Amino acid sequence: MAGVRITRKEIKRDELATTIGDLRSAVQDHSRSVAIAAGALILLSVAIAGGIWFSRSRETASQVKLAAVYRAAGAPVTEEDTLAGQAAKAYPTRRQKYEDVERLASEVLSAYPSSKSAKWATYYKAVAQKELGNYPEALHTLEPLAADTSDDFLSASSKFMQAQVHEAQGDAAGALEIYASLAATASERFPADMVLMNQARVLEGQGKIDEAREIYRRIMQEYPDSPFTREATERANPAKG
């Protein structure tokens, strides 16, 4: 032990033997403990590394599948004569395009339900449902995304799409409620000028011209560099015939 000097003369041979034996046993026990601990640490490290690799490989795979959703959503449609001559895959009809978007998004959700890509796959599934006229299903699909506070941009995008669905099914009041709320609470990452433009357009469609023009002027004042400013200016100050 540290701080204690032991000489051969101070202990008997059998006591020395006992001491050495005890020390050997202690070392062996400690070695076994160290070996077990080291082995456990190695196994844990391998498991963690393997888990990280597996997680990353699945996330990468989910992103590859999600990319297919993006490509389908952005693909041209032959019947609409969009992007004629481009190398991108073209769908014969709009319906076929969005049926494929919904199918591909569902594949991401089925194979990688807990991945980061799954949330955007859910969003595009809702987009496809809207374009296919399945409005109740689209609103149901968007609900958890709109309520998700972990991603402001995705949440705002989902709320905006909810308003679009309400518009598509003829519910102008429902659309206006969401547009107004989104315009007031959307983060800087989401284009508030686009929300305001849609809000004003719906108001104008309802015959609420003064309210619409007030919002058009707001766009002109607060977002002078917006791509909507020119249209907002024209609608706020219509030419007199």
N, C-alpha and C positions, 0 to 999 in steps of 0.2 A: 504494500500500500504506500502511497506517496507520503513522504515525511517520516517514515519509519525505517530504520536501518536494522536489518536482520543478518546476523553472522551465523556461520555453521556451528560455532561454539555455543551459541545461545539457544539452539534447538536440538532436539534429539533426531537421530536418523529416521526413526519411524514417523516422527512428527513432520520432518521435511518431506518424506515420501507422501504422507497424507496431504500436505499442503500442495505439493506438485500435482498429486492426483486430482485434488479439488480444482486446482487451476486449469489442468488439462480438460476436465469435464466442463468447467465454465466456458473455456475457449471453444470447445466443441459445440456446446449449447448455443453460444453466441454466434458461432459460424453458421450453425444450422439456421438460426433465426435470421441472420444477415442474408444467407442464401435464399431462404424462403421469401424474405422481404424483397430482395433484389429480383427474384424470379417474378414475384407478384407485380413489382414495378415495371418490369419488362413487358409482362403480359398486358398490364394496364396501358402502357405506352403504345404497344402495338394495337390494342383495341381502340384507343383514342385516335391514333393515326389512321387506322382502318375506318373508323367511324367518320372522321373528317373527310377522308378520301371518298368514302361511299356517299356521304352527304353531298359533297361537291360534284361528284360524277352524276348523281341523280339530278342535281340542280342544273348542271350543264345540259343533260339530256332533256330536261323539261323545257329549257330555253330553246333548244333546237326545235322541239315540237311547237312551242309557242311561235317561233319564227314562221312556221308553216301557216299558222293562223293569220299572222300579219300579212304574209304574202297573198293569201286568199282574199283577205279583206280589202287589200289594195289593188287587186287584179282588175283588169278592164272587162267590160261586158260587151260582147259582139252586138247584141241587139240595140245597145245604146251608142255604138260606134265610138266608144271611149278609148283613148290611147291607141288608135289604129296604127299598125305598123310596128308597135313595140314588141320586144322579145318576151315580155311577161306572158304567162299563161292567161288566156282569155276564156271566160265562161260564155256559153251561148246565151244564157238568160240571167237576169238579176236573181231570180229565185234559185237557180242552180248554184250560183255563187254563194249565196247566204246559207243555203243548205249545207254546202261544203264547209263554210266558216263554222257553223254550229257543230258539225260532225268533228272537225279538227279540234275545236275548243273542248268538246266533250272528251276527246281522247286524252288531252292534257290533264283534265280533271280526274279522269279514271285512273290514269297511270301515276300521276304525281299530285295527289289531292292536297298535300301539305307543303308543296313547294311555293316559292314566291311567284312563280309563273302562273300558278293556279288562279290567283286573284285576277290577273289580267285576262286569263282564259275565260273566267266567269264573266268579265265585262264584255268581251267580244261575243260570248254566247248570247248575252242579253241583246247586244246590237243586232245579231243575226235574227233573234226572235222578233225584235221590233220590225226589221225589214221584211220578215216573212208574215207580218200581221198578227203575230201571237202576242198581243199586248199584255194581257194578264200575266202570262209566263215571264215576259221581259221584266215587268215591274217586280215580280216575285224574285227573280234572279238578281236584280239590282239592290234589293233591300239591304242585305248584309254588307255590301260594298259601300253603300251610301252612309251606313252607320259606323263604318270602320274608321276610328280616329288615329290609327297607326300610319296612315298614308293620306295626307291632305289632298294631294293631287288626284289620286284614284277615287277618293270619296267625292270630291267636287265633280269629277268627270262622270261619276255614276249618278249624282244628283242632276246634272245637266241632261244626261240621257233619260232619266226619269221624266223630266219636263218635256223632252222631245217625244217620249212615248205618250204622255198625256195629250200633247198637241195632235199626234197622229190619230188618236182615237176620238178626237173632237172635244176633249176636255180642256178648253182654254183657261178656265178658272184654276184648275189643278196645275197647269203649266205655269201660269203667272205667279201662283203662290211659291212654287219652287224657285223660279227665276228671281223673284224679289228677295227671298231668303238667301239664295246663293250669291247674289250681287252684294248683299250686306255682310256676308261672312266668309266669302272665298278668300283663300290665301293668295299671296302675291304670285305664286306659281301658276295659278289658274287665270286665264284671260277674262277679267271682269268686263272688259269692253264687249266681248262676244256675248256674254250673258245679258248685258244691258241692251244690246242690239236686238236680241231675240225677244226680250221683255217688251221693248218698244214696238216691235213688229206685231206681236200678238195683241197688244193694246190697240194698235192702229186697225188691226183686223176686226176688232170688236167695236170699232167706231169711236174709241176714246182718243180722239186726235190730239187734244190738248195735253193729256198725260203722256202720250207717245212723244210729242214734240219736245216736251220738257226733258225726257230721257235722251232724245237725240242731241239736244243742246248740251246736256251733261257730258255726253261722249265727246263732243267737239271741244269742250273746255278742259276736261280731265285727261283725255287721251288724244291729243292733237296729231300724234304720229300713228294712230291706229289704222289698220287697213279698212276699218269701218267708218272712218271719219268722213270720207267723201260722200258715202251714201247717207250717213246721218245728217250731213249738211244739206243735201238735196231734199231729204224728207222733212227736215225742220223748217226749210224755207222753200216750199214748192213754188214753181214758176206759175205766175198768174196768167191764165189764158184769156 
